[in-house]
Amino acid sequence: MHRDIVEHQEKLQRLFNNARELHKQDNVDDLTKSAFVSFLCVRTSGYLETSVTKILSEYIEVETREESPYIANFARTKLNTTFNPWPSEILKLLGQFNIEWKNVVRDAIKDRISASIESMVRNRNKIAHGEDVILSLEELTDTFADTQTLVGLVNAQCKAKISNSDIQRQG
């Protein structure tokens, strides 16, 4: 996995650890604890969005290194538009690269993981628009694990394709 993604993931893990410590403190009010969880929701959603974008950008770079730099530039520009990381949007994006990737990831995240991530994105949007949300640290911790699973699935699909194309080029 890309070093930036691993570093982002590790930083988020440290923030989750800090949140657990904060939640143990009796002298910290519930509003502060809730605000920290809301902050983590936004950061977790951002982690998912930037990780998927980075993985696909790296894939574009590898696949087009011997092709036209104009194609690579166009694809990166299209990819770097900000999006809400809804599972359906990520699947749509994957399908634009490879329908098999979309199907593999869709089958792996259906039901629980997809619902977990949808809830996070819905809460992130509410937080961004100043609405109050009810979100527990435990629930968000599980969602963070689900985002890591989804990022790993996207990475695995791209890495498998890159490895196969490298083998074909050598053969």
Number of C-alpha atoms within 10 A of each C-alpha: 12 11 8 12 18 12 11 18 19 12 12 17 17 12 17 20 13 12 17 16 10 16 19 10 10 8 8 11 11 11 9 12 19 19 15 19 26 25 15 22 24 18 17 27 25 18 21 25 19 20 26 24 20 19 22 24 18 18 19 20 17 15 15 16 11 8 11 9 12 10 12 18 14 10 16 18 11 10 17 13 8 10 13 17 21 20 22 14 12 22 20 14 18 22 14 11 15 14 13 12 21 21 13 14 21 20 10 15 18 11 10 12 20 20 16 20 25 19 17 25 21 15 21 24 16 14 17 13 9 9 10 13 15 8 16 12 19 12 13 21 19 14 24 26 15 20 26 17 15 24 21 17 19 22 21 16 20 21 17 11 16 17 11 12 14 13 10 9 8 7 6
